[in-house]
Amino acid sequence: MEDLKNMHHWSVLAVSCIDGRFVRRINDWIAEQQGNIFDYRTEVGCSKAIIDSVEDRERLFGVIEVAIRLHSIKEIWLIDHIDCGAYGGSKEHDDVESEESFHKQKLDEAAGIIGDKFPELSVTKIYAGWDTIEEV
């Protein structure tokens, strides 16, 4: 078992949507990929919060700065998902493929914003479908 009380540094801050249908599954997936220690933050729409809301973006930047300072993170994982209500849900798309393509574009845009502010961090873009979670 890990000595958690003496552990203060890890590499990843994961940011996903607040949607409760996905949070636990995403959290478990990250733990499988990264190990059990990582920072985790939820935002309404993940990429949407970064792209469309200056207030949400600045608040997240503050969290990132703390995670860098206190936990020495080196990576941000941005995670969007299918049927995201912040973007109007699946009904806004013609099919599953176009919806995933839309989210890939939004993740690219959000990753660019994060990368501009924190060029020392790598940004990984991840998409959660109903049955899959994968890097895009």
mmCIF file of the C-alpha atoms, coordinates in Angstrom:
data_MODEL
# 
_entry.id   MODEL 
# 
loop_
_atom_site.group_PDB 
_atom_site.id 
_atom_site.type_symbol 
_atom_site.label_atom_id 
_atom_site.label_alt_id 
_atom_site.label_comp_id 
_atom_site.label_asym_id 
_atom_site.label_entity_id 
_atom_site.label_seq_id 
_atom_site.pdbx_PDB_ins_code 
_atom_site.Cartn_x 
_atom_site.Cartn_y 
_atom_site.Cartn_z 
_atom_site.occupancy 
_atom_site.B_iso_or_equiv 
_atom_site.pdbx_formal_charge 
_atom_site.auth_seq_id 
_atom_site.auth_comp_id 
_atom_site.auth_asym_id 
_atom_site.auth_atom_id 
_atom_site.pdbx_PDB_model_num 
ATOM 1   C CA . MET A 1 1   ? 0.000   0.000  0.000   1.00 0.00 ? 1   MET A CA 1 
ATOM 2   C CA . GLU A 1 2   ? 1.204   3.489  -0.861  1.00 0.00 ? 2   GLU A CA 1 
ATOM 3   C CA . ASP A 1 3   ? 2.376   5.799  1.918   1.00 0.00 ? 3   ASP A CA 1 
ATOM 4   C CA . LEU A 1 4   ? -0.119  8.544  1.097   1.00 0.00 ? 4   LEU A CA 1 
ATOM 5   C CA . LYS A 1 5   ? 0.684   10.785 4.052   1.00 0.00 ? 5   LYS A CA 1 
ATOM 6   C CA . ASN A 1 6   ? 4.212   11.287 2.707   1.00 0.00 ? 6   ASN A CA 1 
ATOM 7   C CA . MET A 1 7   ? 3.240   11.604 -0.947  1.00 0.00 ? 7   MET A CA 1 
ATOM 8   C CA . HIS A 1 8   ? 2.972   15.162 -2.257  1.00 0.00 ? 8   HIS A CA 1 
ATOM 9   C CA . HIS A 1 9   ? 3.947   15.011 -5.915  1.00 0.00 ? 9   HIS A CA 1 
ATOM 10  C CA . TRP A 1 10  ? 2.305   13.393 -8.947  1.00 0.00 ? 10  TRP A CA 1 
ATOM 11  C CA . SER A 1 11  ? 2.149   14.239 -12.582 1.00 0.00 ? 11  SER A CA 1 
ATOM 12  C CA . VAL A 1 12  ? -1.503  14.641 -13.685 1.00 0.00 ? 12  VAL A CA 1 
ATOM 13  C CA . LEU A 1 13  ? -4.375  17.047 -13.169 1.00 0.00 ? 13  LEU A CA 1 
ATOM 14  C CA . ALA A 1 14  ? -7.448  15.635 -14.925 1.00 0.00 ? 14  ALA A CA 1 
ATOM 15  C CA . VAL A 1 15  ? -10.333 17.955 -15.822 1.00 0.00 ? 15  VAL A CA 1 
ATOM 16  C CA . SER A 1 16  ? -13.689 16.505 -16.869 1.00 0.00 ? 16  SER A CA 1 
ATOM 17  C CA . CYS A 1 17  ? -17.314 17.559 -17.056 1.00 0.00 ? 17  CYS A CA 1 
ATOM 18  C CA . ILE A 1 18  ? -19.479 17.520 -13.928 1.00 0.00 ? 18  ILE A CA 1 
ATOM 19  C CA . ASP A 1 19  ? -21.955 15.046 -15.496 1.00 0.00 ? 19  ASP A CA 1 
ATOM 20  C CA . GLY A 1 20  ? -22.538 12.369 -12.868 1.00 0.00 ? 20  GLY A CA 1 
ATOM 21  C CA . ARG A 1 21  ? -23.159 9.716  -15.519 1.00 0.00 ? 21  ARG A CA 1 
ATOM 22  C CA . PHE A 1 22  ? -19.450 9.838  -16.351 1.00 0.00 ? 22  PHE A CA 1 
ATOM 23  C CA . VAL A 1 23  ? -17.508 11.065 -13.296 1.00 0.00 ? 23  VAL A CA 1 
ATOM 24  C CA . ARG A 1 24  ? -16.985 7.718  -11.573 1.00 0.00 ? 24  ARG A CA 1 
ATOM 25  C CA . ARG A 1 25  ? -16.202 5.852  -14.793 1.00 0.00 ? 25  ARG A CA 1 
ATOM 26  C CA . ILE A 1 26  ? -13.738 8.556  -15.839 1.00 0.00 ? 26  ILE A CA 1 
ATOM 27  C CA . ASN A 1 27  ? -12.156 8.615  -12.387 1.00 0.00 ? 27  ASN A CA 1 
ATOM 28  C CA . ASP A 1 28  ? -11.706 4.824  -12.451 1.00 0.00 ? 28  ASP A CA 1 
ATOM 29  C CA . TRP A 1 29  ? -10.277 4.980  -15.982 1.00 0.00 ? 29  TRP A CA 1 
ATOM 30  C CA . ILE A 1 30  ? -7.750  7.647  -14.996 1.00 0.00 ? 30  ILE A CA 1 
ATOM 31  C CA . ALA A 1 31  ? -6.700  5.560  -11.992 1.00 0.00 ? 31  ALA A CA 1 
ATOM 32  C CA . GLU A 1 32  ? -6.121  2.587  -14.300 1.00 0.00 ? 32  GLU A CA 1 
ATOM 33  C CA . GLN A 1 33  ? -4.037  4.697  -16.696 1.00 0.00 ? 33  GLN A CA 1 
ATOM 34  C CA . GLN A 1 34  ? -2.164  6.854  -14.215 1.00 0.00 ? 34  GLN A CA 1 
ATOM 35  C CA . GLY A 1 35  ? -2.211  5.051  -10.909 1.00 0.00 ? 35  GLY A CA 1 
ATOM 36  C CA . ASN A 1 36  ? -4.293  6.036  -7.955  1.00 0.00 ? 36  ASN A CA 1 
ATOM 37  C CA . ILE A 1 37  ? -2.778  9.454  -7.309  1.00 0.00 ? 37  ILE A CA 1 
ATOM 38  C CA . PHE A 1 38  ? -3.775  12.415 -9.469  1.00 0.00 ? 38  PHE A CA 1 
ATOM 39  C CA . ASP A 1 39  ? -5.597  15.702 -9.077  1.00 0.00 ? 39  ASP A CA 1 
ATOM 40  C CA . TYR A 1 40  ? -9.138  15.757 -10.419 1.00 0.00 ? 40  TYR A CA 1 
ATOM 41  C CA . ARG A 1 41  ? -11.325 18.743 -11.217 1.00 0.00 ? 41  ARG A CA 1 
ATOM 42  C CA . THR A 1 42  ? -14.767 18.964 -12.774 1.00 0.00 ? 42  THR A CA 1 
ATOM 43  C CA . GLU A 1 43  ? -16.107 21.877 -14.810 1.00 0.00 ? 43  GLU A CA 1 
ATOM 44  C CA . VAL A 1 44  ? -19.397 22.351 -16.642 1.00 0.00 ? 44  VAL A CA 1 
ATOM 45  C CA . GLY A 1 45  ? -18.649 21.024 -20.114 1.00 0.00 ? 45  GLY A CA 1 
ATOM 46  C CA . CYS A 1 46  ? -14.860 20.782 -19.534 1.00 0.00 ? 46  CYS A CA 1 
ATOM 47  C CA . SER A 1 47  ? -13.702 22.225 -22.871 1.00 0.00 ? 47  SER A CA 1 
ATOM 48  C CA . LYS A 1 48  ? -16.704 24.581 -22.977 1.00 0.00 ? 48  LYS A CA 1 
ATOM 49  C CA . ALA A 1 49  ? -15.774 26.099 -19.615 1.00 0.00 ? 49  ALA A CA 1 
ATOM 50  C CA . ILE A 1 50  ? -12.242 26.762 -20.862 1.00 0.00 ? 50  ILE A CA 1 
ATOM 51  C CA . ILE A 1 51  ? -13.309 28.157 -24.247 1.00 0.00 ? 51  ILE A CA 1 
ATOM 52  C CA . ASP A 1 52  ? -16.490 30.092 -23.483 1.00 0.00 ? 52  ASP A CA 1 
ATOM 53  C CA . SER A 1 53  ? -16.217 31.415 -19.933 1.00 0.00 ? 53  SER A CA 1 
ATOM 54  C CA . VAL A 1 54  ? -13.424 33.777 -18.923 1.00 0.00 ? 54  VAL A CA 1 
ATOM 55  C CA . GLU A 1 55  ? -14.464 33.399 -15.276 1.00 0.00 ? 55  GLU A CA 1 
ATOM 56  C CA . ASP A 1 56  ? -14.380 29.570 -15.403 1.00 0.00 ? 56  ASP A CA 1 
ATOM 57  C CA . ARG A 1 57  ? -11.097 29.627 -17.333 1.00 0.00 ? 57  ARG A CA 1 
ATOM 58  C CA . GLU A 1 58  ? -9.414  31.963 -14.835 1.00 0.00 ? 58  GLU A CA 1 
ATOM 59  C CA . ARG A 1 59  ? -10.657 29.868 -11.907 1.00 0.00 ? 59  ARG A CA 1 
ATOM 60  C CA . LEU A 1 60  ? -9.265  26.731 -13.561 1.00 0.00 ? 60  LEU A CA 1 
ATOM 61  C CA . PHE A 1 61  ? -5.960  28.518 -14.229 1.00 0.00 ? 61  PHE A CA 1 
ATOM 62  C CA . GLY A 1 62  ? -5.779  29.167 -10.475 1.00 0.00 ? 62  GLY A CA 1 
ATOM 63  C CA . VAL A 1 63  ? -6.325  25.473 -9.760  1.00 0.00 ? 63  VAL A CA 1 
ATOM 64  C CA . ILE A 1 64  ? -3.634  24.552 -12.288 1.00 0.00 ? 64  ILE A CA 1 
ATOM 65  C CA . GLU A 1 65  ? -1.181  26.981 -10.672 1.00 0.00 ? 65  GLU A CA 1 
ATOM 66  C CA . VAL A 1 66  ? -1.827  25.412 -7.252  1.00 0.00 ? 66  VAL A CA 1 
ATOM 67  C CA . ALA A 1 67  ? -1.461  21.885 -8.676  1.00 0.00 ? 67  ALA A CA 1 
ATOM 68  C CA . ILE A 1 68  ? 1.882   22.864 -10.230 1.00 0.00 ? 68  ILE A CA 1 
ATOM 69  C CA . ARG A 1 69  ? 3.132   24.500 -7.034  1.00 0.00 ? 69  ARG A CA 1 
ATOM 70  C CA . LEU A 1 70  ? 1.921   21.917 -4.509  1.00 0.00 ? 70  LEU A CA 1 
ATOM 71  C CA . HIS A 1 71  ? 1.908   18.672 -6.485  1.00 0.00 ? 71  HIS A CA 1 
ATOM 72  C CA . SER A 1 72  ? 4.449   19.281 -9.270  1.00 0.00 ? 72  SER A CA 1 
ATOM 73  C CA . ILE A 1 73  ? 2.011   18.272 -12.020 1.00 0.00 ? 73  ILE A CA 1 
ATOM 74  C CA . LYS A 1 74  ? 3.424   18.013 -15.534 1.00 0.00 ? 74  LYS A CA 1 
ATOM 75  C CA . GLU A 1 75  ? 0.263   17.109 -17.488 1.00 0.00 ? 75  GLU A CA 1 
ATOM 76  C CA . ILE A 1 76  ? -3.326  18.248 -17.888 1.00 0.00 ? 76  ILE A CA 1 
ATOM 77  C CA . TRP A 1 77  ? -5.862  15.691 -19.108 1.00 0.00 ? 77  TRP A CA 1 
ATOM 78  C CA . LEU A 1 78  ? -8.958  17.322 -20.649 1.00 0.00 ? 78  LEU A CA 1 
ATOM 79  C CA . ILE A 1 79  ? -11.949 15.011 -20.875 1.00 0.00 ? 79  ILE A CA 1 
ATOM 80  C CA . ASP A 1 80  ? -15.139 15.712 -22.839 1.00 0.00 ? 80  ASP A CA 1 
ATOM 81  C CA . HIS A 1 81  ? -17.990 13.211 -23.195 1.00 0.00 ? 81  HIS A CA 1 
ATOM 82  C CA . ILE A 1 82  ? -20.888 12.188 -25.389 1.00 0.00 ? 82  ILE A CA 1 
ATOM 83  C CA . ASP A 1 83  ? -24.315 13.775 -24.757 1.00 0.00 ? 83  ASP A CA 1 
ATOM 84  C CA . CYS A 1 84  ? -22.831 16.788 -22.930 1.00 0.00 ? 84  CYS A CA 1 
ATOM 85  C CA . GLY A 1 85  ? -25.694 19.012 -21.821 1.00 0.00 ? 85  GLY A CA 1 
ATOM 86  C CA . ALA A 1 86  ? -23.458 22.091 -21.720 1.00 0.00 ? 86  ALA A CA 1 
ATOM 87  C CA . TYR A 1 87  ? -23.193 21.773 -25.505 1.00 0.00 ? 87  TYR A CA 1 
ATOM 88  C CA . GLY A 1 88  ? -26.861 20.889 -25.971 1.00 0.00 ? 88  GLY A CA 1 
ATOM 89  C CA . GLY A 1 89  ? -26.477 17.101 -25.819 1.00 0.00 ? 89  GLY A CA 1 
ATOM 90  C CA . SER A 1 90  ? -26.406 14.482 -28.543 1.00 0.00 ? 90  SER A CA 1 
ATOM 91  C CA . LYS A 1 91  ? -29.549 15.887 -30.150 1.00 0.00 ? 91  LYS A CA 1 
ATOM 92  C CA . GLU A 1 92  ? -27.423 18.753 -31.514 1.00 0.00 ? 92  GLU A CA 1 
ATOM 93  C CA . HIS A 1 93  ? -25.479 16.322 -33.737 1.00 0.00 ? 93  HIS A CA 1 
ATOM 94  C CA . ASP A 1 94  ? -26.448 14.227 -36.749 1.00 0.00 ? 94  ASP A CA 1 
ATOM 95  C CA . ASP A 1 95  ? -24.751 11.077 -35.479 1.00 0.00 ? 95  ASP A CA 1 
ATOM 96  C CA . VAL A 1 96  ? -22.209 9.732  -32.992 1.00 0.00 ? 96  VAL A CA 1 
ATOM 97  C CA . GLU A 1 97  ? -19.293 10.339 -35.353 1.00 0.00 ? 97  GLU A CA 1 
ATOM 98  C CA . SER A 1 98  ? -20.116 14.013 -35.915 1.00 0.00 ? 98  SER A CA 1 
ATOM 99  C CA . GLU A 1 99  ? -20.575 14.487 -32.180 1.00 0.00 ? 99  GLU A CA 1 
ATOM 100 C CA . GLU A 1 100 ? -17.167 12.985 -31.452 1.00 0.00 ? 100 GLU A CA 1 
ATOM 101 C CA . SER A 1 101 ? -15.602 15.122 -34.184 1.00 0.00 ? 101 SER A CA 1 
ATOM 102 C CA . PHE A 1 102 ? -17.194 18.224 -32.636 1.00 0.00 ? 102 PHE A CA 1 
ATOM 103 C CA . HIS A 1 103 ? -15.711 17.378 -29.227 1.00 0.00 ? 103 HIS A CA 1 
ATOM 104 C CA . LYS A 1 104 ? -12.291 16.696 -30.738 1.00 0.00 ? 104 LYS A CA 1 
ATOM 105 C CA . GLN A 1 105 ? -12.344 20.218 -32.216 1.00 0.00 ? 105 GLN A CA 1 
ATOM 106 C CA . LYS A 1 106 ? -13.398 21.725 -28.896 1.00 0.00 ? 106 LYS A CA 1 
ATOM 107 C CA . LEU A 1 107 ? -10.721 19.747 -27.042 1.00 0.00 ? 107 LEU A CA 1 
ATOM 108 C CA . ASP A 1 108 ? -8.126  20.999 -29.541 1.00 0.00 ? 108 ASP A CA 1 
ATOM 109 C CA . GLU A 1 109 ? -9.234  24.576 -28.906 1.00 0.00 ? 109 GLU A CA 1 
ATOM 110 C CA . ALA A 1 110 ? -9.232  24.149 -25.115 1.00 0.00 ? 110 ALA A CA 1 
ATOM 111 C CA . ALA A 1 111 ? -5.826  22.436 -25.214 1.00 0.00 ? 111 ALA A CA 1 
ATOM 112 C CA . GLY A 1 112 ? -4.467  25.401 -27.162 1.00 0.00 ? 112 GLY A CA 1 
ATOM 113 C CA . ILE A 1 113 ? -5.710  27.829 -24.506 1.00 0.00 ? 113 ILE A CA 1 
ATOM 114 C CA . ILE A 1 114 ? -4.167  25.754 -21.714 1.00 0.00 ? 114 ILE A CA 1 
ATOM 115 C CA . GLY A 1 115 ? -0.930  25.331 -23.686 1.00 0.00 ? 115 GLY A CA 1 
ATOM 116 C CA . ASP A 1 116 ? -0.647  29.072 -24.305 1.00 0.00 ? 116 ASP A CA 1 
ATOM 117 C CA . LYS A 1 117 ? -0.972  29.826 -20.585 1.00 0.00 ? 117 LYS A CA 1 
ATOM 118 C CA . PHE A 1 118 ? 1.080   26.856 -19.340 1.00 0.00 ? 118 PHE A CA 1 
ATOM 119 C CA . PRO A 1 119 ? 3.575   25.915 -22.068 1.00 0.00 ? 119 PRO A CA 1 
ATOM 120 C CA . GLU A 1 120 ? 5.548   23.791 -19.600 1.00 0.00 ? 120 GLU A CA 1 
ATOM 121 C CA . LEU A 1 121 ? 2.634   21.345 -19.264 1.00 0.00 ? 121 LEU A CA 1 
ATOM 122 C CA . SER A 1 122 ? 1.641   18.685 -21.748 1.00 0.00 ? 122 SER A CA 1 
ATOM 123 C CA . VAL A 1 123 ? -2.068  18.489 -22.555 1.00 0.00 ? 123 VAL A CA 1 
ATOM 124 C CA . THR A 1 124 ? -3.777  15.184 -23.304 1.00 0.00 ? 124 THR A CA 1 
ATOM 125 C CA . LYS A 1 125 ? -7.235  15.228 -24.907 1.00 0.00 ? 125 LYS A CA 1 
ATOM 126 C CA . ILE A 1 126 ? -9.653  12.435 -24.015 1.00 0.00 ? 126 ILE A CA 1 
ATOM 127 C CA . TYR A 1 127 ? -13.185 11.622 -25.139 1.00 0.00 ? 127 TYR A CA 1 
ATOM 128 C CA . ALA A 1 128 ? -15.650 9.461  -23.232 1.00 0.00 ? 128 ALA A CA 1 
ATOM 129 C CA . GLY A 1 129 ? -18.337 7.688  -25.235 1.00 0.00 ? 129 GLY A CA 1 
ATOM 130 C CA . TRP A 1 130 ? -21.006 5.452  -23.780 1.00 0.00 ? 130 TRP A CA 1 
ATOM 131 C CA . ASP A 1 131 ? -18.741 2.397  -23.922 1.00 0.00 ? 131 ASP A CA 1 
ATOM 132 C CA . THR A 1 132 ? -15.242 3.795  -24.424 1.00 0.00 ? 132 THR A CA 1 
ATOM 133 C CA . ILE A 1 133 ? -12.821 6.330  -23.029 1.00 0.00 ? 133 ILE A CA 1 
ATOM 134 C CA . GLU A 1 134 ? -9.826  7.094  -25.191 1.00 0.00 ? 134 GLU A CA 1 
ATOM 135 C CA . GLU A 1 135 ? -7.211  9.643  -26.033 1.00 0.00 ? 135 GLU A CA 1 
ATOM 136 C CA . VAL A 1 136 ? -8.049  11.617 -29.170 1.00 0.00 ? 136 VAL A CA 1 
# 
